[in-house]
Amino acid sequence: MIAFSKVVTNKVNHTFRSDCPTIFKSTGMALFDLVVAEMMYERAMAKQTGAYVHL
């Protein structure tokens, strides 16, 4: 298991694979969760990857 904070701060080189789902368990301050979610969204858009989910 790799700490998500190390992936976000580029302290580890992690490759996300489509055949191995990545799970992010969000706990803590809502502001931190929002910042992380925005960064993940921006990276996914830049790489043109991910899936749209209608809520």
PQR file of N, CA, C, O and H, with PARSE charges and radii, in Angstrom:
ATOM      1  N   MET A   1       0.850  -1.173   0.000 -0.4000 1.5000
ATOM      2  CA  MET A   1       0.000   0.000   0.000 -0.0000 2.0000
ATOM      3  C   MET A   1       0.896   1.236   0.000  0.5500 1.7000
ATOM      4  O   MET A   1       1.888   1.298   0.727 -0.5500 1.4000
ATOM      5  N   ILE A   2       0.538   2.201  -0.812 -0.4000 1.5000
ATOM      6  CA  ILE A   2       1.290   3.449  -0.927 -0.0000 2.0000
ATOM      7  C   ILE A   2       0.439   4.584  -0.378  0.5500 1.7000
ATOM      8  O   ILE A   2      -0.739   4.699  -0.718 -0.5500 1.4000
ATOM      9  H   ILE A   2      -0.267   2.150  -1.402  0.4000 1.0000
ATOM     10  N   ALA A   3       1.020   5.413   0.461 -0.4000 1.5000
ATOM     11  CA  ALA A   3       0.301   6.567   0.998 -0.0000 2.0000
ATOM     12  C   ALA A   3       0.005   7.539  -0.138  0.5500 1.7000
ATOM     13  O   ALA A   3       0.891   7.900  -0.912 -0.5500 1.4000
ATOM     14  H   ALA A   3       1.976   5.320   0.738  0.4000 1.0000
ATOM     15  N   PHE A   4      -1.251   7.956  -0.224 -0.4000 1.5000
ATOM     16  CA  PHE A   4      -1.664   8.858  -1.305 -0.0000 2.0000
ATOM     17  C   PHE A   4      -0.908  10.176  -1.251  0.5500 1.7000
ATOM     18  O   PHE A   4      -0.621  10.771  -2.290 -0.5500 1.4000
ATOM     19  H   PHE A   4      -1.971   7.664   0.405  0.4000 1.0000
ATOM     20  N   SER A   5      -0.584  10.635  -0.046 -0.4000 1.5000
ATOM     21  CA  SER A   5       0.150  11.897   0.085 -0.0000 2.0000
ATOM     22  C   SER A   5       1.508  11.815  -0.601  0.5500 1.7000
ATOM     23  O   SER A   5       1.996  12.821  -1.117 -0.5500 1.4000
ATOM     24  H   SER A   5      -0.817  10.151   0.797  0.4000 1.0000
ATOM     25  N   LYS A   6       2.126  10.636  -0.614 -0.4000 1.5000
ATOM     26  CA  LYS A   6       3.426  10.488  -1.291 -0.0000 2.0000
ATOM     27  C   LYS A   6       3.272  10.520  -2.810  0.5500 1.7000
ATOM     28  O   LYS A   6       4.169  10.980  -3.517 -0.5500 1.4000
ATOM     29  H   LYS A   6       1.730   9.819  -0.195  0.4000 1.0000
ATOM     30  N   VAL A   7       2.136  10.030  -3.312 -0.4000 1.5000
ATOM     31  CA  VAL A   7       1.881  10.097  -4.749 -0.0000 2.0000
ATOM     32  C   VAL A   7       1.634  11.543  -5.161  0.5500 1.7000
ATOM     33  O   VAL A   7       2.165  12.006  -6.170 -0.5500 1.4000
ATOM     34  H   VAL A   7       1.408   9.656  -2.738  0.4000 1.0000
ATOM     35  N   VAL A   8       0.827  12.255  -4.376 -0.4000 1.5000
ATOM     36  CA  VAL A   8       0.484  13.644  -4.687 -0.0000 2.0000
ATOM     37  C   VAL A   8       1.714  14.539  -4.675  0.5500 1.7000
ATOM     38  O   VAL A   8       1.837  15.433  -5.511 -0.5500 1.4000
ATOM     39  H   VAL A   8       0.397  11.880  -3.556  0.4000 1.0000
ATOM     40  N   THR A   9       2.622  14.310  -3.738 -0.4000 1.5000
ATOM     41  CA  THR A   9       3.816  15.149  -3.622 -0.0000 2.0000
ATOM     42  C   THR A   9       4.990  14.626  -4.440  0.5500 1.7000
ATOM     43  O   THR A   9       6.109  15.129  -4.332 -0.5500 1.4000
ATOM     44  H   THR A   9       2.522  13.583  -3.058  0.4000 1.0000
ATOM     45  N   ASN A  10       4.724  13.608  -5.263 -0.4000 1.5000
ATOM     46  CA  ASN A  10       5.739  13.005  -6.145 -0.0000 2.0000
ATOM     47  C   ASN A  10       6.929  12.440  -5.376  0.5500 1.7000
ATOM     48  O   ASN A  10       8.044  12.426  -5.898 -0.5500 1.4000
ATOM     49  H   ASN A  10       3.816  13.199  -5.351  0.4000 1.0000
ATOM     50  N   LYS A  11       6.715  11.972  -4.142 -0.4000 1.5000
ATOM     51  CA  LYS A  11       7.781  11.338  -3.375 -0.0000 2.0000
ATOM     52  C   LYS A  11       7.980   9.887  -3.799  0.5500 1.7000
ATOM     53  O   LYS A  11       9.012   9.285  -3.502 -0.5500 1.4000
ATOM     54  H   LYS A  11       5.809  11.983  -3.718  0.4000 1.0000
ATOM     55  N   VAL A  12       6.992   9.328  -4.494 -0.4000 1.5000
ATOM     56  CA  VAL A  12       7.109   7.995  -5.074 -0.0000 2.0000
ATOM     57  C   VAL A  12       6.636   8.068  -6.514  0.5500 1.7000
ATOM     58  O   VAL A  12       5.800   8.902  -6.862 -0.5500 1.4000
ATOM     59  H   VAL A  12       6.154   9.817  -4.736  0.4000 1.0000
ATOM     60  N   ASN A  13       7.166   7.205  -7.334 -0.4000 1.5000
ATOM     61  CA  ASN A  13       6.750   7.131  -8.731 -0.0000 2.0000
ATOM     62  C   ASN A  13       5.769   5.978  -8.843  0.5500 1.7000
ATOM     63  O   ASN A  13       6.170   4.814  -8.838 -0.5500 1.4000
ATOM     64  H   ASN A  13       7.846   6.528  -7.052  0.4000 1.0000
ATOM     65  N   HIS A  14       4.493   6.294  -8.942 -0.4000 1.5000
ATOM     66  CA  HIS A  14       3.466   5.265  -9.001 -0.0000 2.0000
ATOM     67  C   HIS A  14       2.748   5.340 -10.329  0.5500 1.7000
ATOM     68  O   HIS A  14       2.355   6.421 -10.767 -0.5500 1.4000
ATOM     69  H   HIS A  14       4.167   7.239  -8.946  0.4000 1.0000
ATOM     70  N   THR A  15       2.574   4.197 -10.972 -0.4000 1.5000
ATOM     71  CA  THR A  15       1.852   4.117 -12.230 -0.0000 2.0000
ATOM     72  C   THR A  15       0.477   3.521 -11.972  0.5500 1.7000
ATOM     73  O   THR A  15       0.363   2.404 -11.467 -0.5500 1.4000
ATOM     74  H   THR A  15       2.893   3.319 -10.616  0.4000 1.0000
ATOM     75  N   PHE A  16      -0.555   4.259 -12.316 -0.4000 1.5000
ATOM     76  CA  PHE A  16      -1.917   3.773 -12.165 -0.0000 2.0000
ATOM     77  C   PHE A  16      -2.241   2.897 -13.360  0.5500 1.7000
ATOM     78  O   PHE A  16      -1.987   3.272 -14.504 -0.5500 1.4000
ATOM     79  H   PHE A  16      -0.462   5.166 -12.727  0.4000 1.0000
ATOM     80  N   ARG A  17      -2.810   1.715 -13.088 -0.4000 1.5000
ATOM     81  CA  ARG A  17      -3.114   0.750 -14.145 -0.0000 2.0000
ATOM     82  C   ARG A  17      -4.607   0.522 -14.228  0.5500 1.7000
ATOM     83  O   ARG A  17      -5.304   0.507 -13.213 -0.5500 1.4000
ATOM     84  H   ARG A  17      -3.017   1.410 -12.159  0.4000 1.0000
ATOM     85  N   SER A  18      -5.093   0.344 -15.448 -0.4000 1.5000
ATOM     86  CA  SER A  18      -6.534   0.128 -15.640 -0.0000 2.0000
ATOM     87  C   SER A  18      -6.978  -1.254 -15.151  0.5500 1.7000
ATOM     88  O   SER A  18      -8.155  -1.449 -14.848 -0.5500 1.4000
ATOM     89  H   SER A  18      -4.527   0.357 -16.272  0.4000 1.0000
ATOM     90  N   ASP A  19      -6.052  -2.213 -15.070 -0.4000 1.5000
ATOM     91  CA  ASP A  19      -6.420  -3.556 -14.621 -0.0000 2.0000
ATOM     92  C   ASP A  19      -6.306  -3.721 -13.105  0.5500 1.7000
ATOM     93  O   ASP A  19      -6.582  -4.796 -12.571 -0.5500 1.4000
ATOM     94  H   ASP A  19      -5.096  -2.055 -15.316  0.4000 1.0000
ATOM     95  N   CYS A  20      -5.902  -2.664 -12.423 -0.4000 1.5000
ATOM     96  CA  CYS A  20      -5.750  -2.706 -10.968 -0.0000 2.0000
ATOM     97  C   CYS A  20      -6.338  -1.424 -10.390  0.5500 1.7000
ATOM     98  O   CYS A  20      -5.684  -0.381 -10.419 -0.5500 1.4000
ATOM     99  H   CYS A  20      -5.677  -1.791 -12.857  0.4000 1.0000
ATOM    100  N   PRO A  21      -7.559  -1.484  -9.865 -0.5600 1.5000
ATOM    101  CA  PRO A  21      -8.205  -0.257  -9.397  0.2800 2.0000
ATOM    102  C   PRO A  21      -7.460   0.398  -8.245  0.5500 1.7000
ATOM    103  O   PRO A  21      -6.862  -0.273  -7.404 -0.5500 1.4000
ATOM    104  N   THR A  22      -7.510   1.703  -8.227 -0.4000 1.5000
ATOM    105  CA  THR A  22      -6.906   2.480  -7.157 -0.0000 2.0000
ATOM    106  C   THR A  22      -8.014   2.962  -6.238  0.5500 1.7000
ATOM    107  O   THR A  22      -9.026   3.490  -6.698 -0.5500 1.4000
ATOM    108  H   THR A  22      -7.995   2.248  -8.911  0.4000 1.0000
ATOM    109  N   ILE A  23      -7.823   2.782  -4.953 -0.4000 1.5000
ATOM    110  CA  ILE A  23      -8.826   3.188  -3.980 -0.0000 2.0000
ATOM    111  C   ILE A  23      -8.264   4.334  -3.150  0.5500 1.7000
ATOM    112  O   ILE A  23      -7.150   4.256  -2.631 -0.5500 1.4000
ATOM    113  H   ILE A  23      -7.001   2.353  -4.580  0.4000 1.0000
ATOM    114  N   PHE A  24      -9.044   5.386  -3.034 -0.4000 1.5000
ATOM    115  CA  PHE A  24      -8.659   6.538  -2.214 -0.0000 2.0000
ATOM    116  C   PHE A  24      -9.692   6.683  -1.119  0.5500 1.7000
ATOM    117  O   PHE A  24     -10.848   7.005  -1.392 -0.5500 1.4000
ATOM    118  H   PHE A  24      -9.948   5.450  -3.455  0.4000 1.0000
ATOM    119  N   LYS A  25      -9.285   6.447   0.125 -0.4000 1.5000
ATOM    120  CA  LYS A  25     -10.185   6.591   1.258 -0.0000 2.0000
ATOM    121  C   LYS A  25      -9.971   7.982   1.834  0.5500 1.7000
ATOM    122  O   LYS A  25      -8.897   8.308   2.341 -0.5500 1.4000
ATOM    123  H   LYS A  25      -8.346   6.185   0.347  0.4000 1.0000
ATOM    124  N   SER A  26     -10.988   8.771   1.747 -0.4000 1.5000
ATOM    125  CA  SER A  26     -10.899  10.159   2.177 -0.0000 2.0000
ATOM    126  C   SER A  26     -11.334  10.295   3.633  0.5500 1.7000
ATOM    127  O   SER A  26     -12.468   9.970   3.985 -0.5500 1.4000
ATOM    128  H   SER A  26     -11.861   8.506   1.335  0.4000 1.0000
ATOM    129  N   THR A  27     -10.436  10.771   4.460 -0.4000 1.5000
ATOM    130  CA  THR A  27     -10.770  11.077   5.852 -0.0000 2.0000
ATOM    131  C   THR A  27     -10.057  12.366   6.223  0.5500 1.7000
ATOM    132  O   THR A  27      -8.985  12.665   5.697 -0.5500 1.4000
ATOM    133  H   THR A  27      -9.515  11.035   4.174  0.4000 1.0000
ATOM    134  N   GLY A  28     -10.635  13.101   7.098 -0.4000 1.5000
ATOM    135  CA  GLY A  28      -9.981  14.328   7.526 -0.0000 2.0000
ATOM    136  C   GLY A  28     -10.759  15.558   7.131  0.5500 1.7000
ATOM    137  O   GLY A  28     -11.986  15.539   7.043 -0.5500 1.4000
ATOM    138  H   GLY A  28     -11.506  12.858   7.525  0.4000 1.0000
ATOM    139  N   MET A  29     -10.023  16.632   6.894 -0.4000 1.5000
ATOM    140  CA  MET A  29     -10.637  17.924   6.604 -0.0000 2.0000
ATOM    141  C   MET A  29     -11.238  17.958   5.203  0.5500 1.7000
ATOM    142  O   MET A  29     -10.626  17.487   4.244 -0.5500 1.4000
ATOM    143  H   MET A  29      -9.025  16.648   6.966  0.4000 1.0000
ATOM    144  N   ALA A  30     -12.415  18.505   5.095 -0.4000 1.5000
ATOM    145  CA  ALA A  30     -13.097  18.595   3.809 -0.0000 2.0000
ATOM    146  C   ALA A  30     -12.321  19.455   2.822  0.5500 1.7000
ATOM    147  O   ALA A  30     -12.334  19.172   1.624 -0.5500 1.4000
ATOM    148  H   ALA A  30     -12.912  18.888   5.874  0.4000 1.0000
ATOM    149  N   LEU A  31     -11.649  20.494   3.293 -0.4000 1.5000
ATOM    150  CA  LEU A  31     -10.871  21.357   2.401 -0.0000 2.0000
ATOM    151  C   LEU A  31      -9.749  20.571   1.738  0.5500 1.7000
ATOM    152  O   LEU A  31      -9.523  20.712   0.536 -0.5500 1.4000
ATOM    153  H   LEU A  31     -11.638  20.724   4.266  0.4000 1.0000
ATOM    154  N   PHE A  32      -9.043  19.742   2.508 -0.4000 1.5000
ATOM    155  CA  PHE A  32      -7.983  18.910   1.949 -0.0000 2.0000
ATOM    156  C   PHE A  32      -8.563  17.954   0.909  0.5500 1.7000
ATOM    157  O   PHE A  32      -7.986  17.768  -0.162 -0.5500 1.4000
ATOM    158  H   PHE A  32      -9.227  19.627   3.484  0.4000 1.0000
ATOM    159  N   ASP A  33      -9.707  17.348   1.229 -0.4000 1.5000
ATOM    160  CA  ASP A  33     -10.352  16.435   0.296 -0.0000 2.0000
ATOM    161  C   ASP A  33     -10.696  17.144  -1.011  0.5500 1.7000
ATOM    162  O   ASP A  33     -10.522  16.577  -2.090 -0.5500 1.4000
ATOM    163  H   ASP A  33     -10.177  17.499   2.099  0.4000 1.0000
ATOM    164  N   LEU A  34     -11.174  18.361  -0.922 -0.4000 1.5000
ATOM    165  CA  LEU A  34     -11.534  19.134  -2.113 -0.0000 2.0000
ATOM    166  C   LEU A  34     -10.304  19.454  -2.955  0.5500 1.7000
ATOM    167  O   LEU A  34     -10.353  19.354  -4.181 -0.5500 1.4000
ATOM    168  H   LEU A  34     -11.315  18.822  -0.046  0.4000 1.0000
ATOM    169  N   VAL A  35      -9.219  19.832  -2.323 -0.4000 1.5000
ATOM    170  CA  VAL A  35      -7.978  20.149  -3.037 -0.0000 2.0000
ATOM    171  C   VAL A  35      -7.465  18.914  -3.775  0.5500 1.7000
ATOM    172  O   VAL A  35      -7.059  19.005  -4.933 -0.5500 1.4000
ATOM    173  H   VAL A  35      -9.180  19.913  -1.327  0.4000 1.0000
ATOM    174  N   VAL A  36      -7.482  17.769  -3.111 -0.4000 1.5000
ATOM    175  CA  VAL A  36      -7.019  16.530  -3.731 -0.0000 2.0000
ATOM    176  C   VAL A  36      -7.930  16.142  -4.896  0.5500 1.7000
ATOM    177  O   VAL A  36      -7.446  15.743  -5.955 -0.5500 1.4000
ATOM    178  H   VAL A  36      -7.812  17.694  -2.170  0.4000 1.0000
ATOM    179  N   ALA A  37      -9.229  16.255  -4.708 -0.4000 1.5000
ATOM    180  CA  ALA A  37     -10.179  15.912  -5.775 -0.0000 2.0000
ATOM    181  C   ALA A  37      -9.972  16.805  -7.002  0.5500 1.7000
ATOM    182  O   ALA A  37     -10.018  16.325  -8.135 -0.5500 1.4000
ATOM    183  H   ALA A  37      -9.622  16.579  -3.847  0.4000 1.0000
ATOM    184  N   GLU A  38      -9.748  18.091  -6.778 -0.4000 1.5000
ATOM    185  CA  GLU A  38      -9.519  19.005  -7.902 -0.0000 2.0000
ATOM    186  C   GLU A  38      -8.235  18.639  -8.646  0.5500 1.7000
ATOM    187  O   GLU A  38      -8.208  18.657  -9.876 -0.5500 1.4000
ATOM    188  H   GLU A  38      -9.712  18.481  -5.858  0.4000 1.0000
ATOM    189  N   MET A  39      -7.179  18.311  -7.913 -0.4000 1.5000
ATOM    190  CA  MET A  39      -5.914  17.942  -8.543 -0.0000 2.0000
ATOM    191  C   MET A  39      -6.072  16.659  -9.357  0.5500 1.7000
ATOM    192  O   MET A  39      -5.549  16.550 -10.466 -0.5500 1.4000
ATOM    193  H   MET A  39      -7.201  18.297  -6.913  0.4000 1.0000
ATOM    194  N   MET A  40      -6.798  15.688  -8.796 -0.4000 1.5000
ATOM    195  CA  MET A  40      -7.015  14.437  -9.517 -0.0000 2.0000
ATOM    196  C   MET A  40      -7.819  14.683 -10.792  0.5500 1.7000
ATOM    197  O   MET A  40      -7.524  14.100 -11.836 -0.5500 1.4000
ATOM    198  H   MET A  40      -7.223  15.776  -7.895  0.4000 1.0000
ATOM    199  N   TYR A  41      -8.831  15.543 -10.711 -0.4000 1.5000
ATOM    200  CA  TYR A  41      -9.647  15.879 -11.875 -0.0000 2.0000
ATOM    201  C   TYR A  41      -8.792  16.544 -12.957  0.5500 1.7000
ATOM    202  O   TYR A  41      -8.880  16.185 -14.131 -0.5500 1.4000
ATOM    203  H   TYR A  41      -9.071  16.017  -9.863  0.4000 1.0000
ATOM    204  N   GLU A  42      -7.969  17.507 -12.558 -0.4000 1.5000
ATOM    205  CA  GLU A  42      -7.132  18.223 -13.523 -0.0000 2.0000
ATOM    206  C   GLU A  42      -6.141  17.281 -14.202  0.5500 1.7000
ATOM    207  O   GLU A  42      -5.918  17.386 -15.408 -0.5500 1.4000
ATOM    208  H   GLU A  42      -7.897  17.799 -11.605  0.4000 1.0000
ATOM    209  N   ARG A  43      -5.552  16.375 -13.450 -0.4000 1.5000
ATOM    210  CA  ARG A  43      -4.608  15.420 -14.051 -0.0000 2.0000
ATOM    211  C   ARG A  43      -5.319  14.468 -15.005  0.5500 1.7000
ATOM    212  O   ARG A  43      -4.796  14.148 -16.073 -0.5500 1.4000
ATOM    213  H   ARG A  43      -5.733  16.290 -12.470  0.4000 1.0000
ATOM    214  N   ALA A  44      -6.502  14.018 -14.624 -0.4000 1.5000
ATOM    215  CA  ALA A  44      -7.261  13.117 -15.499 -0.0000 2.0000
ATOM    216  C   ALA A  44      -7.646  13.826 -16.796  0.5500 1.7000
ATOM    217  O   ALA A  44      -7.557  13.236 -17.873 -0.5500 1.4000
ATOM    218  H   ALA A  44      -6.926  14.277 -13.756  0.4000 1.0000
ATOM    219  N   MET A  45      -8.070  15.075 -16.702 -0.4000 1.5000
ATOM    220  CA  MET A  45      -8.423  15.833 -17.899 -0.0000 2.0000
ATOM    221  C   MET A  45      -7.200  16.038 -18.791  0.5500 1.7000
ATOM    222  O   MET A  45      -7.299  15.921 -20.012 -0.5500 1.4000
ATOM    223  H   MET A  45      -8.143  15.554 -15.828  0.4000 1.0000
ATOM    224  N   ALA A  46      -6.051  16.341 -18.193 -0.4000 1.5000
ATOM    225  CA  ALA A  46      -4.829  16.559 -18.965 -0.0000 2.0000
ATOM    226  C   ALA A  46      -4.405  15.287 -19.702  0.5500 1.7000
ATOM    227  O   ALA A  46      -3.890  15.353 -20.818 -0.5500 1.4000
ATOM    228  H   ALA A  46      -5.971  16.436 -17.201  0.4000 1.0000
ATOM    229  N   LYS A  47      -4.625  14.132 -19.074 -0.4000 1.5000
ATOM    230  CA  LYS A  47      -4.257  12.852 -19.687 -0.0000 2.0000
ATOM    231  C   LYS A  47      -5.391  12.257 -20.512  0.5500 1.7000
ATOM    232  O   LYS A  47      -5.242  11.192 -21.111 -0.5500 1.4000
ATOM    233  H   LYS A  47      -5.044  14.079 -18.167  0.4000 1.0000
ATOM    234  N   GLN A  48      -6.508  12.942 -20.538 -0.4000 1.5000
ATOM    235  CA  GLN A  48      -7.712  12.486 -21.247 -0.0000 2.0000
ATOM    236  C   GLN A  48      -8.066  11.055 -20.852  0.5500 1.7000
ATOM    237  O   GLN A  48      -8.233  10.174 -21.695 -0.5500 1.4000
ATOM    238  H   GLN A  48      -6.629  13.807 -20.052  0.4000 1.0000
ATOM    239  N   THR A  49      -8.175  10.859 -19.540 -0.4000 1.5000
ATOM    240  CA  THR A  49      -8.495   9.533 -19.002 -0.0000 2.0000
ATOM    241  C   THR A  49      -9.582   9.672 -17.943  0.5500 1.7000
ATOM    242  O   THR A  49      -9.924  10.783 -17.539 -0.5500 1.4000
ATOM    243  H   THR A  49      -8.040  11.575 -18.855  0.4000 1.0000
ATOM    244  N   GLY A  50     -10.106   8.576 -17.507 -0.4000 1.5000
ATOM    245  CA  GLY A  50     -11.131   8.604 -16.475 -0.0000 2.0000
ATOM    246  C   GLY A  50     -12.492   8.276 -17.070  0.5500 1.7000
ATOM    247  O   GLY A  50     -12.612   7.936 -18.247 -0.5500 1.4000
ATOM    248  H   GLY A  50      -9.829   7.673 -17.835  0.4000 1.0000
ATOM    249  N   ALA A  51     -13.498   8.385 -16.238 -0.4000 1.5000
ATOM    250  CA  ALA A  51     -14.859   8.072 -16.661 -0.0000 2.0000
ATOM    251  C   ALA A  51     -15.800   9.116 -16.097  0.5500 1.7000
ATOM    252  O   ALA A  51     -15.655   9.533 -14.948 -0.5500 1.4000
ATOM    253  H   ALA A  51     -13.400   8.662 -15.282  0.4000 1.0000
ATOM    254  N   TYR A  52     -16.758   9.538 -16.894 -0.4000 1.5000
ATOM    255  CA  TYR A  52     -17.785  10.467 -16.427 -0.0000 2.0000
ATOM    256  C   TYR A  52     -18.850   9.667 -15.680  0.5500 1.7000
ATOM    257  O   TYR A  52     -19.292   8.618 -16.149 -0.5500 1.4000
ATOM    258  H   TYR A  52     -16.876   9.200 -17.828  0.4000 1.0000
ATOM    259  N   VAL A  53     -19.247  10.157 -14.543 -0.4000 1.5000
ATOM    260  CA  VAL A  53     -20.273   9.507 -13.730 -0.0000 2.0000
ATOM    261  C   VAL A  53     -21.378  10.517 -13.481  0.5500 1.7000
ATOM    262  O   VAL A  53     -21.135  11.588 -12.923 -0.5500 1.4000
ATOM    263  H   VAL A  53     -18.888  11.009 -14.162  0.4000 1.0000
ATOM    264  N   HIS A  54     -22.588  10.179 -13.892 -0.4000 1.5000
ATOM    265  CA  HIS A  54     -23.731  11.055 -13.672 -0.0000 2.0000
ATOM    266  C   HIS A  54     -24.234  10.850 -12.253  0.5500 1.7000
ATOM    267  O   HIS A  54     -24.591   9.733 -11.878 -0.5500 1.4000
ATOM    268  H   HIS A  54     -22.786   9.310 -14.345  0.4000 1.0000
ATOM    269  N   LEU A  55     -24.265  11.899 -11.474 -0.4000 1.5000
ATOM    270  CA  LEU A  55     -24.742  11.794 -10.091 -0.0000 2.0000
ATOM    271  C   LEU A  55     -26.119  12.385  -9.949  0.5500 1.7000
ATOM    272  O   LEU A  55     -26.681  12.386  -8.854 -0.5500 1.4000
ATOM    273  H   LEU A  55     -23.975  12.806 -11.779  0.4000 1.0000
TER
END
